[in-house]
């Protein structure tokens, strides 16, 4: 194997490692954002349910 070929292999491997790291980072960020969205939606659901129970149930329009 000549040195040029080895250099190309090393560059290709380094590039693949870089792409893997970037994808893993993006996936981790997406997971964190999804977890935050689930938490926030649960809180919003609780607020909406409380509002509906207090203001939109029968007998509370007196």
C-alpha positions, 0 to 999 in steps of 0.5 A: 500500500502506498502512503497516498492510499493510507492517507485517504483511508485515514481521512475517510475514517476520520470523516466517518467518526466525525459524522457519527459524532455529529449524528449522535449529538443531534439525536441526543439533543432531539431526545432532550427536546422531546422529553421537554415537550412531553413534560410541558404538554403534560403541564399544559394538559393539567392546566387546561383540565383545571380550567375546564373543571372550574369554569365549564362544568354544569352548576358553575354558571350561577 
